[in-house]
Amino acid sequence: MRDNQLIMHLFQRFCWLDDGLQARLHDRGWPDVSRAQSMVMVNVLSGYVRPAEIARRMGVSRQAIHTTIAQLAEMGILTLEPDPDDGRQRRVAVTEYGARMRSDAQQAMDAVSATVKDALGEARYEALLEALEADWGPVPTGRPPA
């Protein structure tokens, strides 16, 4: 049944996109980052800067996120700084070096997206984006709706 292949195909295409992004960044001389590090960067650049929030969005432990953030900080890409809105919290910030990397990453992602658009054609590409942007409803839990 093709419905059972949805998660496999979505994950394969995600990996294809991330691999293409990573290869282009590598070719431009940037350090290699893991898929987890890449996803932390995507979250930070999307405005999610509290480690607990990033962990929740990625579905991993806060300890795992702190480890990944520490690795990115060691590479000079991110820093952890006090949260001005809550002194008990820390937030993630992109360094100047990380911002330069982000600029190249955006150019790389534009090129990878253009490859997808060329492969699918304009109409199918737009339909894909619309389907992925659509509200799919609440996360299925296996429990009957209230």
N, C-alpha and C positions, 0 to 999 in steps of 0.2 A: 504494500500500500504506500503510495507516494507521500501521504501525510506523515508517515513515520520518518521520512527522510528530511523533514524541515529543519530540525536542529542540526543534523549533520551538514546539510548544505549551507545553512547560515554560518556555522562555525568554520567550515572550509573557506568560505568567501571572506570571512573576517580575517582568518590567518593569511589568505592570499593578499588582502589589502595591507595588513601589517607587515608582511614579508616584503612587499614592494616598497613600502615606506622606509623600512629599515635598510633595504639594499641601496636605495637612493641616498639616504643619509650617510651610509657607510662610504659610498662612492665620493661623497663630498668631504670626507675626512672626519666625520663625527664619530664619537665612540659608539660601539654597539651597545644597545640596551635590550633588556629582556622584554618579553611581552607584558609581564606585570609592570615593569618600569614604564613602558610605553603607555599602558592604561592609566597609571597614576598621572602621567603627564597630561593625557587627554582630559582627565577629571579636573586637574588644577587649571588647565587652560580654558576649561568650560566654566570656571568660577567656583568650583568646590575645593575649598582650601583647608578645611579642618580634617585632620587624619581620620577621625571617627566617621565623618560623613563620607569620605572616600571609601573607607572600608565597607560601610553599609552599601554604597552604590555598586561596589565590585563584588560584594558577597563573600568577603574574606575577613579574617580577624584583624583587630586593630594592631596586634603584635606584628602580623605579616605586613601591614601597611607601613608601620613604623620602620621595619627592617628595610623595606623597599625605598622609603623616603631617605633613610640614612645612606643607602647605596647611592642614590641620586645626588645627595648632598656631598658625598665623598667625591663624586665625579665633577662637582662644581656646577650642577645644573639647577638644583633647588636648595633652599635653606628653610629651616624651621625658625620662626620668630614668634615673640609674644603676640597674642591676639589683642588688639587695642580695645575690642568690644567686651572681652572677658579675660581678665588677668590669670584665670586658672587654666586657660586653654592656650594652645599654640596653633599657628597656622603655617601653611606651606606657601612659600613665595618663590618665584622664578628669578634666578640670578641674571645678570647681564649676559653671561655666557649662555645660559639656558634660553634667554630671549632670542639670541642670535640663532641658536639651534632650532627654536620654534619657527623662526622665519623661514629657514631652509626646509623644515618639515612641512610647512604650509605649501611651499612651492612643490615639494615632492608629492604631497597629497593631491594637489591640483593636477599634476601629471598623471598620477595613478587613476584619479577620477576620470580624466579625459580618456584614458585607455579603456575604462569600463564603458564609458559613453560610446566610444568608437565601436566596441565589440557588440553592444546591445542595440545601438541606434538611439536616436533622440527620444522617440516615443516610449520605448521600453525602459530606457534609463529614467525618464520622468515618472513613469508608472512605478518603477522600483522604489524611487525616493518617496513617492506618495504612500505606497504600501508600508514602508518602514516608518514614516512619520505619523501614520494613522494611530489613533487611540485603539489599542487592542483590548481595552477593558482591564478589570482587575486581574492580578496574577492568579491563575488557576491554583486552587488549594486542595481540591479533592473533596472539600466539604460542600454540602448543598448551599446554594445562595440563601441569604437571610430573608 
